[in-house]
């Protein structure tokens, strides 16, 4: 997710502004963690059962944790058990309030459950559940764990895994993760049967479920579930899943489109209306340009033929306090759960921008214009990096960037504090949504003729040197991830390249990323029960999806959100990526309906031969639709990533196979840049730059 930022991140907890808090958390909590793990069998929060005296959050997500609400689009409202929420070492319990505004659970939720006995590798192998590398088994007749759509009975594409981070069986949870995001507003049933322990013996169902399953007399506190489970068992019967051998089953409802996207769409629509544009789906740039000022205009240092222009622009701000390092969340004028953010009168953000202009851009040969998205905890100055300047100079493009509020360099302190106290986390997600709006406004500043094109810095002889007729997007790493979200809500660009991208921070991205290591140290130090690691990350996903493409991916391409045009996307991923998992990229590709470049990988990558299971192959070039392509730097340089939910481990020798992070390799490969340029045209398309063979980066080592 980072772009040459990993070195900075390892010192995250000593940053000015976060140092005192994080140092205190680590000093008091890391020592406690060893003791907590030693006593895990007696104290772990995951070792709980529904309806028992001990508050329980598992299995999660679960419609047990909802209440009826006629005002919501799903007819439900989340109602989490407050006493079961995680508590940090400072004694602060995670509040249910922001979660309880949701009308269901995230489309990227990993269903998490603790199964005593199915808590070790031998038991997982004996059970034979569907794994990451064989997702087709989701549809096998006797597969032991399935997820079905309650209304249709259709099986869902999933994979299961045990938490690879857990230090003991007592802290090891089972994760059931979607291979394609669940559909907004739908209800799903998780059914588990014929689970086996390490000896191969069938694991007995928990007592609370056994009574429901077998139609026995229910204790008073379970009777409220009878109607719900009657419906669950009827749906399972329709799906030809027998009831008598079930270990456990439960249902959960996914948030509605309105609940997921309503906040960001509301601030987008209000902000653009202030410019005079109230029809964002028509493809016309109407109204005035955002107010802006140029603060610097000079040749790019160290790069010939590039002019660097920097400045500021104004964006309506819907946060309580605005600014590049502010920590406040959205302002609301209503306490209703579906209320959308409102602007405090006169509250305007001043955002920064930086553009590069190649010398090839002239009044007679105006350059294409593209937004650029930077990496994790980076900044807009990534637009001056070599791969961006190469794209600009070789293909006559003016490329501009702004900081991703919420996950930019000035946010590091706030983000670290939010990991140590998850009650601060909702503010990070609100800032991410404001950051998306800032990016959209920079785009409008670029494609409105009254914007940058009206300034002398973007003119020659009084004439514009940029072509404002079409705006494009290119981003890498976090810029590819957040770029997917931005694409889904963009009214101005309809073609986007998402480099080394993926979906679902909480359940797919951060767990498999080396970038998360310093954050994980903070999280582990603050929340010392290791059995809650995957649960906490799934909880973050319930809020993060408003600032993550997993809440928007279904609408990114051919099924656009209201008042939004459709979009076409090219995903360029990297095999064995240390920072953004290719598996998260594959899930995103399935969700947006992309086609895949084939052959995707060389024959020596046998472990991942099913990486793009379920995706149609591109059969001819040029290809006009959305596509995903993976670039490989070779088995002599990069190894297959771990199957479990942990990051790759680097190795530069001399012992063991070479494993060097290929995260930046695609963007630096000339053929990949040629493909980007061909795609980012008004009538662009995906061209074959790999000669009908698997795509190799410029540093490919067999």
C-alpha positions in Angstrom: 0.0 0.0 0.0 2.9 2.3 0.5 5.1 3.7 -2.2 8.7 3.7 -0.9 7.3 4.5 2.6 8.0 1.3 4.5 11.1 2.7 6.1 9.2 5.6 7.6 6.5 3.4 8.9 8.6 1.2 11.2 9.1 4.2 13.5 5.4 5.0 13.5 4.9 4.8 17.2 7.5 7.4 18.0 6.0 10.0 15.7 5.6 13.5 17.1 1.9 13.8 18.3 1.5 10.0 18.7 4.7 9.1 20.4 3.6 9.6 24.1 0.4 7.7 23.6 1.9 4.8 21.6 5.0 4.5 23.8 2.8 4.3 26.9 0.5 1.7 25.3 3.5 -0.4 24.3 5.3 -0.1 27.6 2.4 -1.2 29.7 0.7 -3.7 27.3 3.4 -5.7 25.5 4.5 -7.3 28.8 0.8 -8.1 29.6 0.4 -9.8 26.2 2.7 -12.7 27.0 0.7 -13.4 30.2 -2.6 -13.1 28.4 -1.5 -15.6 25.8 -0.3 -18.0 28.5 -3.7 -17.9 30.1 -5.6 -17.8 26.8 -7.6 -21.0 27.4 -9.3 -19.4 30.3 -9.6 -15.7 29.3 -10.0 -15.4 25.6 -13.0 -13.5 24.5 -13.5 -15.8 21.5 -14.1 -18.8 23.9 -17.7 -17.9 24.3 -21.1 -19.1 23.2 -24.3 -17.1 22.4 -26.9 -17.0 25.2 -24.4 -17.8 27.9 -23.8 -15.5 30.9 -20.5 -14.3 29.4 -21.1 -11.6 26.7 -20.3 -13.0 23.3 -19.6 -11.4 20.0 -19.2 -14.6 18.0 -20.1 -15.9 15.5 -19.8 -12.5 13.7 -21.4 -11.0 11.7 -24.7 -12.3 12.9 -28.3 -11.1 12.7 -28.5 -12.1 16.4 -26.9 -8.7 16.8 -29.7 -6.7 15.0 -33.1 -5.3 15.9 -36.1 -4.5 13.6 -36.1 -0.9 12.2 -38.8 0.1 9.7 -36.9 3.2 8.9 -33.9 1.4 7.4 -33.7 0.1 3.8 -33.1 -3.5 5.1 -35.7 -3.3 7.9 -32.9 -3.9 10.4 -30.5 -1.9 12.5 -27.3 -3.3 14.0 -27.4 -3.7 17.7 -24.1 -5.0 19.0 -23.7 -6.4 22.5 -22.0 -3.5 24.3 -20.4 -5.7 27.0 -18.8 -8.0 24.5 -16.9 -5.2 22.7 -13.1 -5.2 23.0 -11.4 -3.3 25.8 -7.9 -1.8 25.4 -5.2 -1.8 28.1 -6.3 1.7 29.2 -9.7 0.2 30.1 -11.6 1.9 27.3 -14.2 -0.3 25.7 -15.1 0.1 22.0 -18.4 1.9 21.7 -21.2 0.3 19.7 -22.7 3.6 18.7 -21.1 4.1 15.2 -21.7 0.4 14.4 -25.3 0.6 15.5 -26.1 3.2 12.8 -25.6 0.5 10.1 -28.6 -1.3 8.7 -26.6 -4.5 8.2 -23.1 -5.8 8.0 -20.3 -5.0 5.5 -20.3 -6.7 2.0 -16.7 -7.6 2.7 -17.3 -9.2 6.1 -15.4 -12.3 7.0 -17.7 -14.6 9.0 -15.6 -15.4 12.1 -16.3 -18.2 14.5 -14.3 -20.1 17.1 -14.7 -23.9 16.9 -12.9 -25.8 19.7 -11.2 -28.7 18.0 -11.1 -27.0 14.6 -8.4 -24.7 15.8 -5.2 -26.3 14.4 -3.8 -27.1 11.0 -4.3 -30.9 11.3 -8.0 -30.4 12.1 -8.4 -28.0 9.2 -6.9 -30.5 6.8 -9.1 -33.3 8.2 -12.2 -31.2 7.7 -11.3 -30.4 4.1 -13.0 -27.1 3.9 -12.7 -24.8 0.9 -9.3 -23.0 0.8 -8.0 -19.8 -0.8 -6.3 -21.7 -3.7 -9.3 -24.0 -4.5 -12.3 -21.7 -4.3 -14.3 -23.8 -6.8 -14.9 -26.2 -3.9 -17.4 -23.6 -2.6 -19.9 -25.3 -4.9 -19.0 -29.0 -4.2 -21.9 -31.0 -2.9 -20.3 -32.2 0.3 -18.1 -29.2 1.1 -18.4 -28.8 4.9 -18.7 -25.0 5.1 -21.0 -23.0 2.8 -22.6 -19.6 2.5 -25.9 -19.3 0.7 -28.1 -16.4 -0.3 -31.2 -16.9 1.9 -33.6 -15.7 -0.9 -32.2 -17.7 -3.8 -30.4 -20.6 -2.1 -27.4 -19.9 -4.3 -24.0 -20.8 -3.0 -21.5 -18.0 -2.6 -17.8 -18.0 -3.6 -15.8 -18.2 -0.4 -12.6 -19.5 1.2 -11.9 -20.5 4.7 -8.8 -20.2 6.8 -7.6 -20.4 10.4 -6.0 -17.2 11.8 -2.3 -17.7 11.1 -1.4 -15.1 13.7 -2.9 -16.8 16.7 -0.4 -18.1 19.3 -2.5 -21.1 20.5 -5.5 -23.2 19.6 -7.6 -21.4 22.2 -7.0 -18.1 20.4 -7.4 -19.5 16.8 -10.5 -18.5 15.0 -11.9 -19.7 11.7 -12.5 -17.1 9.0 -14.9 -17.5 6.2 -14.1 -14.8 3.6 -15.9 -13.9 0.4 -14.1 -14.4 -2.9 -16.5 -11.8 -4.3 -18.1 -9.2 -2.1 -21.6 -10.0 -0.8 -24.5 -8.2 -2.4 -25.8 -5.1 -0.6 -29.1 -5.7 1.2 -29.1 -9.5 0.8 -29.2 -11.9 3.7 -26.8 -14.8 3.8 -26.7 -18.0 5.8 -23.5 -19.6 7.0 -23.8 -23.4 7.4 -21.1 -25.6 8.9 -21.3 -29.4 8.9 -19.1 -32.5 9.4 -16.4 -30.5 11.1 -13.5 -32.7 12.3 -10.8 -32.4 14.9 -7.2 -33.4 14.4 -8.1 -37.1 15.0 -10.7 -37.0 12.3 -13.6 -37.3 14.6 -16.8 -35.2 14.1 -17.0 -32.2 16.4 -20.2 -32.1 18.4 -22.4 -29.1 17.9 -22.6 -26.5 20.7 -25.5 -26.9 23.0 -27.3 -23.7 22.2 -27.4 -24.6 18.5 -28.1 -28.3 19.0 -31.4 -27.4 20.8 -32.5 -25.2 17.8 -31.4 -27.7 15.3 -33.1 -30.7 16.9 -36.4 -28.9 17.7 -35.9 -29.4 21.5 -37.3 -27.2 24.2 -35.5 -23.9 24.3 -34.4 -22.0 27.3 -36.1 -18.7 27.8 -33.3 -16.6 26.4 -33.3 -18.6 23.1 -37.0 -18.6 22.4 -36.8 -15.2 20.5 -34.7 -17.0 17.9 -37.2 -19.7 17.0 -38.9 -17.7 14.2 -35.5 -16.6 12.8 -34.1 -20.2 12.8 -37.3 -21.6 11.2 -36.6 -19.4 8.3 -32.9 -20.3 8.3 -33.6 -24.1 8.3 -36.2 -23.7 5.5 -33.7 -21.9 3.3 -31.1 -24.6 4.0 -33.5 -27.3 3.1 -34.3 -25.5 -0.2 -30.6 -25.4 -0.9 -30.4 -29.2 -0.2 -28.3 -28.8 2.9 -29.3 -31.3 5.5 -30.2 -30.1 9.0 -29.4 -33.1 11.1 -25.6 -33.0 10.7 -25.1 -29.2 11.1 -22.5 -28.1 13.6 -23.8 -24.5 13.5 -25.6 -22.1 11.2 -26.5 -18.4 11.4 -27.5 -15.6 9.2 -26.4 -12.0 8.6 -27.8 -9.2 6.4 -25.5 -6.9 4.3 -25.9 -3.2 4.5 -28.0 -1.4 2.0 -26.5 0.6 -0.9 -28.0 3.7 0.7 -26.4 3.0 4.1 -23.0 2.3 2.6 -22.7 5.1 0.1 -25.2 7.7 1.3 -22.8 9.8 3.3 -20.1 10.2 0.6 -22.7 10.8 -2.2 -24.5 13.4 -0.1 -21.3 15.5 0.5 -20.3 15.0 -3.2 -23.7 16.2 -4.5 -23.9 19.1 -2.1 -20.3 20.3 -2.9 -20.8 20.1 -6.7 -24.1 21.9 -6.4 -22.2 24.7 -4.8 -20.2 24.9 -8.0 -23.5 25.0 -10.0 -23.5 21.4 -11.2 -26.6 19.5 -10.2 -26.6 16.8 -12.8 -23.4 14.7 -12.3 -24.4 11.8 -14.5 -24.7 13.7 -17.8 -20.9 13.9 -18.5 -21.0 17.7 -18.8 -18.7 19.9 -16.7 -21.2 22.6 -15.6 -20.9 25.6 -13.3 -17.8 27.3 -12.0 -14.4 25.8 -11.1 -13.2 25.4 -7.5 -11.3 28.5 -6.2 -7.6 28.0 -6.4 -4.2 29.7 -6.2 -0.8 28.9 -7.7 1.9 29.0 -5.0 4.9 27.6 -7.0 5.8 27.3 -10.7 9.3 26.1 -11.5 11.3 23.4 -13.4 11.2 20.1 -11.6 14.4 19.6 -9.7 16.5 16.7 -11.0 14.1 16.0 -13.9 14.6 17.6 -17.3 11.6 18.6 -19.4 9.2 18.7 -16.5 7.6 21.9 -15.0 6.4 21.5 -11.4 3.3 23.5 -10.4 2.0 23.6 -6.9 -1.0 25.4 -5.3 -4.1 25.3 -3.2 -7.8 24.8 -3.9 -10.9 25.2 -1.9 -13.4 22.4 -1.1 -16.6 22.5 1.0 -15.7 20.7 4.2 -18.1 18.5 6.1 -15.8 17.6 9.0 -16.2 19.4 12.3 -12.6 20.7 12.0 -10.8 20.8 8.7 -7.1 20.6 7.9 -4.4 18.2 6.8 -3.7 16.9 10.3 -7.1 17.5 12.0 -8.6 14.5 13.7 -12.3 15.4 13.9 -15.1 13.4 12.1 -18.1 14.5 10.2 -20.6 17.2 11.3 -24.2 16.1 11.5 -27.3 18.2 12.0 -29.4 15.2 12.9 -28.9 12.3 15.3 -30.9 9.9 13.1 -28.9 6.8 12.1 -29.2 7.4 8.4 -28.4 11.1 8.6 -25.8 12.4 6.2 -23.0 14.9 7.0 -23.7 18.6 6.8 -21.4 21.6 6.4 -21.0 24.0 9.2 -21.6 27.4 7.5 -18.4 28.8 6.0 -16.5 25.6 6.7 -14.1 25.2 3.7 -11.0 23.1 3.4 -7.9 24.4 1.8 -6.3 21.4 0.0 -2.9 21.2 -1.6 -2.1 20.1 -5.2 1.0 19.4 -7.2 1.1 18.9 -11.0 3.8 18.0 -13.4 3.8 19.4 -17.0 6.0 17.8 -19.7 7.7 20.1 -22.2 5.7 18.3 -25.0 2.5 20.0 -23.8 1.9 23.0 -26.0 -1.0 25.1 -27.2 -0.9 23.2 -30.5 -0.4 19.8 -28.8 -2.3 20.0 -25.5 -1.6 17.3 -23.0 -4.1 14.8 -21.6 -5.0 15.4 -18.0 -5.0 12.7 -15.3 -5.3 12.6 -11.5 -2.8 10.6 -9.6 -3.3 8.7 -6.3 -0.3 8.3 -4.0 0.7 5.4 -1.6 -0.1 4.7 2.0 0.8 7.5 4.4 2.5 9.3 1.5 1.8 12.6 -0.1 1.1 14.4 -3.4 4.8 14.7 -4.1 4.8 11.1 -5.3 3.6 12.7 -8.6 7.3 13.6 -9.1 8.5 10.1 -8.8 10.3 8.6 -11.8 7.4 6.3 -13.0 5.0 9.2 -13.0 7.3 11.6 -14.8 8.1 8.9 -17.3 4.4 8.5 -18.1 4.0 12.3 -18.4 7.0 12.8 -20.7 6.6 9.7 -22.9 2.9 10.1 -23.5 2.3 13.9 -23.1 0.2 13.9 -20.0 -0.2 16.5 -17.3 -0.7 14.7 -14.0 -1.9 16.2 -10.7 -2.2 14.9 -7.2 -3.5 16.0 -3.8 -3.0 14.3 -0.4 -5.4 11.5 0.6 -6.8 13.0 3.8 -7.2 10.2 6.3 -4.2 8.1 5.1 -1.6 10.8 4.1 1.6 11.6 5.8 0.1 14.3 8.1 -2.4 11.7 9.3 0.1 9.3 10.8 -0.2 10.4 14.4 -4.0 10.3 14.3 -4.1 6.9 12.6 -1.7 5.4 15.2 -3.9 6.8 18.0 -7.0 5.4 16.4 -5.4 1.9 16.3 -4.6 2.2 20.1 -8.2 3.4 20.8 -10.7 2.2 18.2 -13.2 4.8 19.4 -11.2 7.3 17.3 -11.3 5.1 14.2 -14.6 6.4 12.8 -13.0 9.9 12.5 -10.3 8.4 10.2 -13.0 7.0 7.9 -14.8 10.3 7.8 -11.6 12.0 6.8 -11.1 9.4 4.1 -14.4 10.4 2.6 -13.6 14.1 2.7 -10.3 13.1 1.1 -12.2 11.5 -1.8 -14.2 14.7 -2.2 -11.0 16.7 -2.3 -9.7 14.5 -5.1 -13.0 14.9 -7.0 -12.7 18.7 -6.7 -9.1 18.6 -7.9 -10.4 16.7 -11.0 -13.0 19.4 -11.5 -10.3 22.1 -11.3 -8.4 20.2 -14.0 -11.3 19.6 -16.5 -13.2 22.9 -16.1 -11.9 25.4 -18.7 -12.2 28.1 -16.0 -9.9 26.1 -13.7 -6.2 25.4 -14.2 -6.4 25.9 -17.9 -7.2 29.6 -17.3 -3.9 30.1 -15.4 -0.7 31.2 -17.1 1.1 28.2 -15.5 -1.0 26.0 -17.8 -0.9 28.2 -20.9 1.5 29.2 -23.7 0.9 32.4 -25.5 -2.4 32.8 -23.6 -3.7 29.4 -24.9 -4.2 26.3 -22.7 -1.6 23.5 -23.0 -4.0 21.0 -21.4 -6.9 19.3 -23.1 -9.8 19.7 -20.7 -12.3 17.6 -22.7 -11.5 14.3 -20.8 -10.1 13.7 -17.4 -8.5 10.3 -16.4 -7.3 8.6 -13.3 -4.1 6.7 -12.5 -3.1 5.5 -9.0 -0.9 3.0 -7.4 -1.0 1.1 -4.1 -3.2 3.1 -1.8 -3.9 5.3 -4.8 -5.1 2.1 -6.6 -7.2 1.1 -3.6 -8.7 4.4 -2.8 -8.8 5.1 -6.5 -11.4 2.3 -6.9 -13.6 4.1 -4.4 -13.0 7.5 -6.1 -13.8 6.0 -9.5 -17.1 4.6 -8.2 -18.3 8.1 -7.2 -16.5 10.2 -9.9 -18.7 12.4 -12.1 -15.8 13.6 -14.2 -13.5 10.7 -15.2 -14.9 7.5 -16.6 -11.6 5.6 -17.3 -9.2 4.7 -14.5 -6.1 2.6 -14.1 -5.8 1.0 -10.6 -2.2 -0.1 -10.0 -1.4 -2.8 -7.5 -4.8 -2.5 -6.1 -7.2 -4.5 -3.9 -10.3 -4.4 -1.8 -11.3 -4.7 1.9 -8.7 -3.3 4.2 -10.0 -5.0 7.3 -10.3 -8.6 6.1 -8.0 -9.0 3.1 -5.5 -6.1 2.7 -3.9 -5.2 6.0 -3.5 -8.7 7.3 -1.5 -9.7 4.3 0.6 -6.5 4.1 4.1 -5.8 5.4 2.9 -2.2 5.7 0.7 -3.1 8.6 3.5 -4.5 10.8 3.9 -1.3 12.9 0.2 -0.8 13.2 -0.2 -4.4 14.2 2.4 -3.8 17.0 0.3 -1.0 18.2 -3.0 -3.0 17.9 -1.5 -6.0 19.7 -0.2 -3.8 22.5 -3.5 -2.0 23.0 -5.8 -5.0 22.6 -3.9 -7.9 24.2 -6.4 -10.8 23.7 -5.0 -12.4 20.5 -8.3 -14.2 19.9 -9.9 -10.9 19.1 -7.4 -9.9 16.4 -9.5 -11.1 13.4 -12.7 -9.9 15.1 -11.3 -6.4 15.7 -10.3 -6.2 12.0 -13.7 -7.4 10.9 -15.2 -4.8 13.2 -13.1 -2.1 11.5 -14.4 -3.3 8.2 -18.0 -2.5 9.3 -17.0 1.2 9.3 -14.0 1.2 6.9 -16.3 0.1 4.0 -17.4 3.8 3.6 -13.8 4.7 2.9 -12.8 1.5 1.2 -13.8 0.2 -2.3 -15.5 -2.8 -0.7 -18.5 -0.6 0.0 -18.6 0.7 -3.6 -17.0 -2.0 -5.9 -20.4 -3.4 -7.0 -21.1 0.1 -8.5 -17.6 0.9 -9.8 -18.2 -0.1 -13.5 -21.4 -1.0 -15.2 -23.9 -0.6 -12.4 -23.3 3.0 -11.3 -24.5 4.8 -8.2 -27.3 7.4 -8.5 -26.4 10.5 -10.5 -23.1 8.9 -11.5 -21.8 7.8 -14.9 -20.5 4.2 -15.5 -16.8 3.6 -15.5 -14.2 1.4 -17.2 -11.3 0.1 -15.2 -7.9 -1.4 -15.8 -6.3 -3.2 -12.9 -2.6 -3.9 -13.0 -1.5 -6.1 -10.1 1.8 -7.6 -9.0 2.4 -11.3 -8.3 3.7 -11.9 -4.8 3.2 -8.3 -3.7 4.3 -7.7 -0.2 2.0 -4.7 0.3 -1.2 -5.2 -1.6 -2.3 -8.8 -1.8 -3.1 -10.2 -5.3 -5.9 -12.2 -3.6 -7.6 -8.9 -2.6 -7.1 -7.8 -6.2 -8.8 -10.9 -7.5 -11.8 -10.4 -5.2 -12.1 -6.8 -6.4 -11.9 -7.9 -10.1 -14.8 -10.4 -9.5 -16.9 -7.8 -7.7 -16.5 -5.1 -10.4 -17.1 -7.7 -13.2 -13.7 -7.4 -14.8 -12.3 -9.8 -17.5 -8.9 -11.3 -17.1 -5.8 -11.3 -19.3 -4.8 -14.9 -20.0 -2.5 -16.6 -19.7 -2.2 -14.8 -16.3 0.8 -16.6 -15.0 3.6 -18.9 -16.1 3.3 -22.7 -15.6 5.8 -22.6 -12.7 3.2 -20.6 -10.6 1.1 -23.8 -10.2 0.0 -22.8 -6.7 -1.9 -19.9 -8.0 -3.2 -21.4 -11.2 -6.8 -20.6 -10.0 -6.0 -17.1 -8.9 -8.7 -15.6 -11.2 -11.3 -18.4 -10.8 -14.7 -17.3 -12.0 -13.5 -14.5 -14.3 -14.1 -14.5 -18.0 -10.9 -14.4 -20.1 -10.3 -11.7 -22.7 -10.6 -13.3 -26.1 -9.6 -10.5 -28.4 -7.6 -7.2 -28.4 -8.1 -4.4 -28.2 -10.6 -5.0 -25.4 -13.1 -2.4 -24.6 -14.3 -3.5 -21.1 -12.8 -3.5 -17.6 -9.9 -5.8 -17.1 -7.4 -7.2 -14.6 -3.8 -8.2 -15.4 -1.1 -9.5 -13.2 2.6 -8.7 -13.7 5.2 -11.2 -12.6 8.9 -10.5 -11.7 9.8 -14.1 -11.9 10.3 -17.1 -9.6 14.0 -16.2 -9.3 13.0 -13.0 -7.6 9.6 -13.4 -6.1 8.0 -16.4 -4.3 4.3 -17.4 -4.0 2.8 -15.4 -1.1 1.6 -17.1 2.0 -1.8 -18.8 1.8 -2.6 -17.7 5.4 -3.5 -14.2 6.6 0.1 -13.0 7.0 2.5 -11.0 4.9 5.3 -12.3 2.7 8.7 -12.6 4.2 11.5 -10.9 2.3 14.8 -12.6 1.5 17.8 -11.2 -0.4 20.0 -14.2 0.3 22.3 -16.0 0.6 20.2 -18.8 2.1 16.7 -19.7 0.9 14.9 -18.5 -2.3 15.1 -14.9 -3.2 12.0 -12.9 -2.3 12.1 -9.2 -3.1 9.0 -7.1 -2.9 7.7 -6.5 -6.5 5.2 -3.8 -5.4 6.6 -1.1 -7.7 7.7 -3.3 -10.6 4.6 -3.0 -12.8 4.5 0.8 -12.8 8.2 1.0 -13.7 7.8 -1.4 -16.6 7.7 0.4 -20.0 5.1 -2.1 -21.5 2.8 -1.5 -18.6 3.1 2.3 -19.1 2.3 1.8 -22.8 -0.8 -0.1 -21.8 -1.8 2.7 -19.3 -1.5 5.3 -22.1 -3.5 3.3 -24.5 -6.3 2.8 -21.9 -6.4 6.4 -20.8 -7.8 7.8 -24.1 -11.3 9.0 -24.8 -12.0 5.8 -26.7 -9.2 3.9 -25.1 -9.0 0.1 -24.7 -6.9 -2.6 -23.1 -4.1 -3.6 -25.5 -2.0 -6.7 -25.4 1.5 -5.6 -24.5 2.7 -9.1 -23.4 2.5 -10.8 -26.8 -0.1 -13.4 -25.8 2.2 -14.7 -23.0 2.1 -14.0 -19.2 3.1 -10.4 -18.4 6.6 -10.0 -17.1 8.0 -6.9 -15.4 11.2 -5.3 -16.6 13.1 -6.9 -13.8 11.8 -10.4 -14.5 14.2 -13.1 -13.2 13.3 -16.7 -14.2 
